[in-house]
Amino acid sequence: PDELTNALEISNIVFTSMFALEMLLKLLAFGLFGYIKNPYNIFDGIIVVISVWEIIGQSDGGLSVLRTFRLLRVLKLVRFMPALRRQLVVLMKTMDNVATFCMLLMLFIFIFSILGMHLFGCKFSLKTDTGDTVPDRKNFDSLLWAIVTVFQILTQEDWNVVLYNGMASTSSWAALYFVALMTFGNYVLFNLLVAILVEGFQAEGDANRSDTDEDKTSANFDDDFEKLKDLRATEMKMYSLAVTPNGHLEGRGSMPPPIIMRTAATPMPTPKCSPHMDSVHTFVDSRRGSNASLDPLSYDQKSLSSLRSSPCANWGTSSNWGSRRSSWNSLGRAPSLKKKNQSGERESLLSGEGKGSTDDDSDDAKSSTVSRHSLHRRAESLDYRSSLDLPELLQLPTMRHSLSVSPMAVLPAEYQDCNGKMVHVPSEFFLRVDGHKEDAIDYEDDMEDSYCYRIRKVLEPYKPQWCKTHEDWSLYLFSPQNRFRVMCQKVIAHKMFDHVVLVFIFLNCITIALERPDIDPHSTERIFLSVSNYIFTAIFVAEMMVKVVALGFFSGENTYLQSSWNVLDGVLVFVSIIDIIVSMASAGGAKILGVLRVLRLLRTLRPLRVISRAPGLKLVVETLISSLRPIGNIVLICCAFFIIFGILGVQLFKGKFYYCDGPDVKNITTKTDCTNARYKWVRRKYNFDNLGQALMSLFVLSSKDGWVNIMYDGLDAVGIDQQPIQNHNPWMLLYFISFLLIVSFFVLNMFVGVVVENFHKCRQHQEAEEARRREEKRLRRLEKKRRKAQRRPYYADYSPARKYIHTLCTSHYLDLFITFIIGVNVITMSMEHYNQPKSLDEALKYCNYVFTIVFVFEAVLKLVAFGFRRFFKDRWNQLDLAIVLLSIVGITLEEIEMNAALPINPTIIRIMRVLRIARVLKLLKMATGMRALLDTVVQALPQVGNLGLLFMLLFFIYAALGVELFGKL
């Protein structure tokens, strides 16, 4: 509608003027060079210029494409989302590798396109009903179409059609071209892209991990009141510091100016905390002349930048800290003394603040002779907005010995908080500060703890005295010594408890699988399903009650609700109870079918309870859950791209995806011609008429299934209410192919990167265990070898003939001969075909006899050489013997059937023949590389099994949901 168009135009002008005003104010505030220093400002500026240019150029009407640049405004939000910023950092870091990959891909596509033009140029044609020959749309007639066709084959969409066309128009050898293209392009090149992205995420994760490891190695305080474990205060000497309300740093009294190493700004979750005390800086008062011990790597940038994402940073009644958080981030981000810390530079590049200067001038400053006066002056000029020149300031002569300072000596009893007020800190505030470091608990857990902690602290005063005394009673009814409760605890601890529950869950899954919408309400099947539902609900309620009584429900240690798996169980039980109540109510005549449907749907989630009872599955699911947050960020990035391309698609194709449907549409060009000829004017299934439709079409495009047809529709589109013409606008290829490259191949593969990185994190504790086991195995093997070397060899007492056979069996030449025989055998087996001549039949039969004799001979020789016990110790020998026996049985059965002595099912003989292929496995014995690969596969099998289970669960749940939702279609 016109009103909407006008409203959009006006709002566009309003927003553009607002952004322009923001840009102007920033320019006035920082000056031109100050403005340009921050990459975000440049980005903002470009968008503003484009928007203004578009509004001015609208009168000509040719600039509608510039509108799409307006979408980049969405990316301005990134500043305020640190986690999303990290994902973008990974994107930026992998960019150089991805650019190389893209060059490689272009080269690859180009080479195969030229080759395809030589092989299949002008050969792909179709005969129409009228007898005309028209070229197929997937062809190699020009370089452009050859490139598009090669790209289409790489996306695996409809590539077999192209393959058959190629084979039909030339010869069967054409298959080699397509198979090579698929193998190298799809399986090698695109997996290389996945590897690049995974590596980018892992490098990022490793950088973060190494930061924390360095922290652990340096001596540090253990601040128990510091809720965010990320902010590890490190042991160092520091001058005391006061912050004046205007944000400048000044030395207090006659002390020299501060050297800032680390500022820990953390709210204290203890009730003793005074409201003004919302930033506590850990400093060590030191005499001017003394040398400070300082581990150069002990302060990391990440921890300070994580402050920005901390929900607790400005918690406190009169907190002035929030506004100054950013200044601490940039202070903490100065490059370290020994190496320039790249993560610092990168962070500052992506955050709004100026970045610490990273020039090498810090090396020239002789820190021991820096005059107190210059230091003072520099500290005062440290305005928190200016570009920070900290490296020189941070240089202290480092000593190798470590200082140990007692916390009471370190922390003065009074501080000046951000507002300049002096605050007295009670001495009980500083809890024990040990030398040992606690295991770093996840940052998210700490956040949740702090939230819960705060809620509990708020509710603490209102708690009745009786509740306080009965804190550890379950449901305030069963004391810890209660007999019933002790019995419940025994039941839960019994190893059969979980197995019994699992059996019931599986039985319940079977009844869920039997559900169908069209079961007759009065049939025995329906009654059986209803009764079983009541029984299972009762069992699960009983299980929940036993657990609640044994563990306690909410208050106390390790209670029922503290495990998220228990919460899941509890919710499902609760849903089942409500479901039963509602179905009883609706049976009385009241129709509450909508609610019933929802509850029925939720009932299908019951199989999820299997997860918490299978440890392997639990690891897989925990990986999935822990990767949900980073996956959320990638979904945001995806959405941004989808919306950008969606709006661009609407601008380009709205109203153009219509065509005339009739027997003869050759002479029809417009909608009016179509309606005059009494034909139908039809809209295509996937179109770009509005953003919703566009996003749907793009989602189908990104799944790479059926994208070629959408692309052809886009190329054929002429205009609004006009009949499409084939390949009317080939330039639209750019839109579709760039979308596929950016979204399908690049952004969607970031999901793989995230999940792999999180899986590694979750498996770390398992890997340590596995490494220890491997090491033990290796030591055992070495020990065995050493013992063997000291003993007399087992074949020392053999007779000369047996000794000769032993030498033959252990020689390398026998292995080579057997390998050659197997190779020939494989060739003879692959020569069998349908309608083969009689002579070939005979020849193959005799070949089989020869090979079998050779294998029998080899097995007998080995048996003689090694003796029974030693022969069967080796797995490969067992395989050899099995193959020999199978071959002999196969031959005997064939002979019996030929002479018709006994009636034998021919299927058995066919199976015996197929089992001959097992001989190929003997080749693995020689190929060590192959065996290593096989070992890897075997080791990965348990994890793959867990994933398979999870897939089965998901399939089952979605299938049950599908039956409930679409059962009557």
URKADA-V659990 format. One record per helix or strand of 3 or more residues. SS is the DSSP state (a for helix, b for strand). FROM is the first residue (numbers start at 1). TO is the last residue. If there is no record, write none. Layout:
SS&FROM&TO ; SS&FROM&TO
This chain:
a&2&37 ; a&39&57 ; a&64&80 ; a&82&120 ; b&125&127 ; b&133&135 ; a&143&154 ; a&159&169 ; a&174&217 ; a&301&309 ; a&321&332 ; a&342&350 ; a&361&364 ; a&367&369 ; a&372&380 ; a&390&393 ; a&407&410 ; b&414&416 ; b&422&424 ; a&427&429 ; a&443&460 ; a&465&469 ; a&483&493 ; a&495&514 ; a&524&551 ; a&560&562 ; a&564&587 ; a&593&613 ; a&615&626 ; a&628&653 ; b&658&661 ; a&671&676 ; b&680&683 ; a&691&702 ; a&707&716 ; a&730&747 ; a&749&790 ; a&794&797 ; a&800&810 ; a&812&830 ; a&838&873 ; a&875&899 ; a&906&926 ; a&928&966
